[in-house]
Amino acid sequence: MTEFIDLDELEDGGLDEALEASKRPAVRWPLGYRLEHDGLWFDPGEDGPGLRLTGPFKVLGLARDPHGQGWAIALTWADRDGRQHRGFVPHADLLGTGPDVLRSLASDGLVVSPAPKRIKLLKEGLAQLECDARVRLVKRAGWYDDQFVLPTQTIGCAGSETVIYDSHPGAARYETRGSLQEWIDQVAAICAGNSRLILALSAAFAGPINDLLQGEGGGIHLVGGSSLGKSTALIAAGSVWG
């Protein structure tokens, strides 16, 4: 992303400082660490060859919640099957002596050396990592400012920071399958003319709109005997999100 410097807002000597900051890498590892295409390495200098600490990953930024708490390092990587994962390393958990802070990363496919010395080096490197990029962690799906947060993606114009859903993606049952046109042809078009099904689809779209309008919540109670279409209406409404 191109960064523009407003020369009119700089004080004397500020231009050199701003230019120097623009050249500074977004992610800065402590002395001896380097992130390569095949993972994170530590160079002990004259004491021996380089030590590979992990497989390849990318630092998304330093993350925290909307209240400025729960600081963590946001990472993304691909497992051995090529599936993308995202994880967080809380700064508070790096203060311990054990490997527990790394277990969730390894469980999701990031290659982490099991050697105690390398685990210690990895934690020390992460604890001293500096990064200019910022990530905002939110606990619920839906609108956050002008962005719409889903478990696996955030829709909208990114501002000065990335907004990410801070929970396991499976905790909220959203899923994408097929195309919008297929949904229109195979669900919405079939519901045309049926007031109950149109009501169910409308209710599914009402939540995000209601958040924008800051309206009160509510609900719809479908009443009737069996085999009259209540479950069908729920399935149709669910198709909007999953």
Backbone torsions as a table, in degrees:
resi	resn	phi	psi	omega
1	MET	NA	131.7	-179.5
2	THR	-73.2	134.0	179.0
3	GLU	-109.0	126.1	-178.7
4	PHE	-102.3	140.8	179.6
5	ILE	-110.8	122.7	178.3
6	ASP	-83.3	105.6	-176.2
7	LEU	-66.4	-28.5	-177.2
8	ASP	-68.8	-24.0	-175.7
9	GLU	-93.1	-1.8	-177.7
10	LEU	-89.4	136.5	175.2
11	GLU	-84.1	176.8	179.5
12	ASP	-56.5	130.0	179.8
13	GLY	83.1	-7.5	-176.6
14	GLY	-74.8	-25.0	-178.0
15	LEU	-64.6	-45.9	179.4
16	ASP	-61.1	-40.6	-179.8
17	GLU	-66.3	-40.9	-179.6
18	ALA	-67.3	-40.8	178.9
19	LEU	-65.2	-38.4	179.2
20	GLU	-65.7	-39.6	179.2
21	ALA	-66.2	-36.2	-179.3
22	SER	-67.9	-24.6	178.9
23	LYS	-85.9	-14.8	-175.5
24	ARG	-71.0	134.1	179.5
25	PRO	-64.0	147.9	-177.5
26	ALA	-65.7	-33.4	-179.9
27	VAL	-115.4	126.4	-178.8
28	ARG	-124.0	113.6	178.4
29	TRP	-87.8	152.3	177.8
30	PRO	-66.8	167.8	-176.8
31	LEU	-55.8	130.7	177.6
32	GLY	99.4	-15.3	-178.3
33	TYR	-101.8	144.3	174.1
34	ARG	-149.2	135.9	179.0
35	LEU	-98.6	114.0	-178.6
36	GLU	-107.3	179.6	-179.1
37	HIS	-65.8	-22.3	-178.9
38	ASP	-105.2	8.9	175.3
39	GLY	134.8	-173.4	-179.9
40	LEU	-92.0	131.4	-178.3
41	TRP	-120.3	153.7	172.1
42	PHE	-124.5	129.7	-179.7
43	ASP	-103.5	109.2	-178.9
44	PRO	-77.2	3.5	179.8
45	GLY	79.9	-132.8	-177.1
46	GLU	-75.7	-7.4	-176.8
47	ASP	-75.7	-14.7	179.8
48	GLY	161.5	-176.9	-179.5
49	PRO	-71.2	166.5	179.1
50	GLY	-63.7	148.4	-179.2
51	LEU	-111.4	124.4	176.8
52	ARG	-84.7	120.4	-174.8
53	LEU	-94.5	-35.4	-177.3
54	THR	-146.2	173.1	167.0
55	GLY	-79.6	-177.8	-176.8
56	PRO	-68.8	142.8	174.8
57	PHE	-155.9	172.8	178.0
58	LYS	-129.7	138.8	176.4
59	VAL	-88.2	118.3	178.3
60	LEU	-79.5	-33.0	-178.9
61	GLY	153.1	179.0	174.0
62	LEU	-89.5	126.8	-170.8
63	ALA	-110.6	152.3	174.1
64	ARG	-159.6	163.5	-177.8
65	ASP	-81.6	176.1	-178.1
66	PRO	-60.3	-16.0	-179.4
67	HIS	-99.4	8.0	179.2
68	GLY	76.2	23.1	-179.6
69	GLN	-118.3	170.4	178.0
70	GLY	67.4	42.3	-178.3
71	TRP	-60.5	139.0	-177.4
72	ALA	-155.0	167.6	174.8
73	ILE	-101.7	122.7	179.8
74	ALA	-91.2	126.7	-177.9
75	LEU	-125.0	156.8	171.3
76	THR	-139.2	146.8	-178.0
77	TRP	-160.0	168.7	176.0
78	ALA	-111.4	136.9	177.4
79	ASP	-80.2	-173.3	-176.1
80	ARG	-67.3	-17.8	176.9
81	ASP	-94.0	0.3	-179.6
82	GLY	86.2	5.2	179.1
83	ARG	-80.3	133.4	-178.4
84	GLN	-78.7	139.8	177.1
85	HIS	-130.7	160.5	177.7
86	ARG	-135.6	138.5	-179.3
87	GLY	-149.0	167.8	-177.1
88	PHE	-130.3	137.5	176.3
89	VAL	-112.2	101.6	-178.6
90	PRO	-63.5	134.7	177.9
91	HIS	-60.8	-36.7	-178.3
92	ALA	-63.0	-35.8	-178.6
93	ASP	-74.5	-16.5	178.0
94	LEU	-75.3	-9.2	-179.4
95	LEU	-78.8	-17.4	179.4
96	GLY	-77.0	176.6	-177.8
97	THR	-102.9	-12.8	-175.4
98	GLY	-93.1	179.2	-177.6
99	PRO	-93.6	7.8	-171.0
100	ASP	-58.2	-34.7	-177.2
101	VAL	-63.0	-21.4	-177.1
102	LEU	-97.2	-8.2	-173.9
103	ARG	-63.4	-40.7	-178.6
104	SER	-66.4	-33.4	177.5
105	LEU	-66.5	-45.9	179.0
106	ALA	-65.1	-36.2	179.1
107	SER	-63.5	-30.2	178.9
108	ASP	-95.6	16.8	168.5
109	GLY	99.8	-0.4	176.4
110	LEU	-75.7	128.9	178.8
111	VAL	-73.8	119.8	179.2
112	VAL	-127.3	128.8	179.1
113	SER	-62.6	133.6	179.8
114	PRO	-83.6	-6.4	-178.0
115	ALA	-65.6	128.2	-177.3
116	PRO	-53.7	-40.5	-179.5
117	LYS	-62.9	-41.1	-177.9
118	ARG	-72.7	-35.1	175.3
119	ILE	-62.0	-42.8	178.6
120	LYS	-61.7	-44.0	178.6
121	LEU	-63.8	-40.0	180.0
122	LEU	-62.9	-45.1	-180.0
123	LYS	-65.0	-39.0	178.5
124	GLU	-65.8	-39.2	178.9
125	GLY	-66.1	-42.6	178.6
126	LEU	-65.7	-38.3	-178.9
127	ALA	-64.4	-30.0	-177.6
128	GLN	-100.1	2.4	-179.9
129	LEU	-62.6	135.5	174.2
130	GLU	-116.5	138.6	-177.2
131	CYS	-148.1	135.3	180.0
132	ASP	-80.6	-28.0	-177.5
133	ALA	-71.6	144.8	-179.5
134	ARG	-121.9	144.5	178.9
135	VAL	-126.6	132.7	177.7
136	ARG	-102.3	125.4	-178.1
137	LEU	-99.4	127.9	178.3
138	VAL	-123.1	146.6	-172.8
139	LYS	-93.0	-8.9	-177.9
140	ARG	-132.4	147.5	175.9
141	ALA	-74.1	158.4	179.4
142	GLY	120.5	-159.9	-175.0
143	TRP	-75.3	134.7	166.3
144	TYR	-131.7	108.4	-170.1
145	ASP	56.3	-120.9	-177.8
146	ASP	-106.0	21.0	177.3
147	GLN	-118.4	145.9	180.0
148	PHE	-106.6	118.3	-171.3
149	VAL	-97.7	126.0	172.9
150	LEU	-118.7	163.4	-176.5
151	PRO	-56.9	-34.4	-175.2
152	THR	-112.0	-4.1	178.6
153	GLN	-159.6	160.5	175.5
154	THR	-122.3	126.8	-174.6
155	ILE	-103.5	132.9	178.1
156	GLY	131.5	174.5	-178.6
157	CYS	-77.1	119.0	178.9
158	ALA	-70.5	134.9	177.6
159	GLY	-92.2	-133.7	-178.5
160	SER	-79.1	-7.1	-179.0
161	GLU	-145.5	156.7	176.8
162	THR	-87.7	137.6	178.1
163	VAL	-106.5	127.2	-175.1
164	ILE	-131.1	141.4	174.6
165	TYR	-71.3	122.2	-173.6
166	ASP	-100.7	73.1	175.0
167	SER	-169.0	172.2	177.6
168	HIS	-68.0	134.4	-177.7
169	PRO	-54.1	-29.9	-179.1
170	GLY	-75.4	-9.5	-178.8
171	ALA	-68.0	-29.6	176.7
172	ALA	-116.2	124.0	-168.7
173	ARG	-86.2	67.6	172.6
174	TYR	-103.6	144.3	179.2
175	GLU	-155.8	147.6	176.6
176	THR	-110.4	131.2	176.5
177	ARG	-151.1	135.4	-178.6
178	GLY	74.3	-162.5	-177.7
179	SER	-121.1	167.0	177.0
180	LEU	-60.3	-43.3	-179.0
181	GLN	-63.2	-37.3	177.0
182	GLU	-64.1	-39.7	177.9
183	TRP	-65.1	-41.2	178.5
184	ILE	-61.2	-45.0	-175.9
185	ASP	-73.1	-38.9	-169.5
186	GLN	-100.3	-11.7	178.8
187	VAL	-124.5	-63.8	-173.7
188	ALA	-61.3	-44.1	-177.7
189	ALA	-64.1	-36.2	-179.6
190	ILE	-70.3	-28.4	179.7
191	CYS	-76.9	-15.7	-177.6
192	ALA	-57.1	133.3	179.3
193	GLY	90.9	-10.3	178.6
194	ASN	-107.7	108.8	-172.2
195	SER	-63.0	-34.4	-178.5
196	ARG	-70.4	-41.2	179.6
197	LEU	-70.3	-38.2	175.7
198	ILE	-62.6	-39.4	177.1
199	LEU	-61.6	-42.6	-179.1
200	ALA	-64.4	-45.1	178.5
201	LEU	-63.4	-40.8	-179.7
202	SER	-63.0	-39.7	179.2
203	ALA	-64.1	-35.1	179.8
204	ALA	-65.0	-33.6	179.3
205	PHE	-86.5	-11.5	-171.8
206	ALA	-72.2	-31.7	-174.7
207	GLY	-56.5	-56.9	-179.8
208	PRO	-61.2	-35.4	179.2
209	ILE	-68.6	-39.6	-180.0
210	ASN	-64.4	-36.0	176.6
211	ASP	-62.9	-40.8	179.2
212	LEU	-64.3	-36.4	-178.9
213	LEU	-84.1	-7.8	-177.3
214	GLN	54.8	41.3	179.3
215	GLY	-86.3	172.3	178.3
216	GLU	-76.9	153.2	177.4
217	GLY	-76.8	171.8	179.6
218	GLY	-173.0	-172.6	-179.2
219	GLY	-157.5	169.3	179.7
220	ILE	-127.5	131.1	-179.2
221	HIS	-112.2	111.1	176.8
222	LEU	-88.3	125.1	-175.6
223	VAL	-121.8	138.8	176.4
224	GLY	162.4	170.5	178.8
225	GLY	-69.8	-179.2	-178.6
226	SER	-72.4	155.7	175.0
227	SER	62.7	30.5	177.4
228	LEU	-106.5	-3.2	175.7
229	GLY	111.1	6.8	-179.3
230	LYS	-63.6	-48.0	179.7
231	SER	-65.9	-36.2	178.2
232	THR	-62.5	-39.8	178.0
233	ALA	-64.1	-38.8	178.4
234	LEU	-66.2	-40.2	178.9
235	ILE	-64.8	-41.6	178.2
236	ALA	-61.9	-43.0	179.0
237	ALA	-65.0	-39.6	179.6
238	GLY	-64.2	-26.5	-178.9
239	SER	-65.7	-19.0	179.1
240	VAL	-66.6	-32.5	-173.1
241	TRP	-116.1	-15.9	-174.6
242	GLY	-150.7	NA	NA
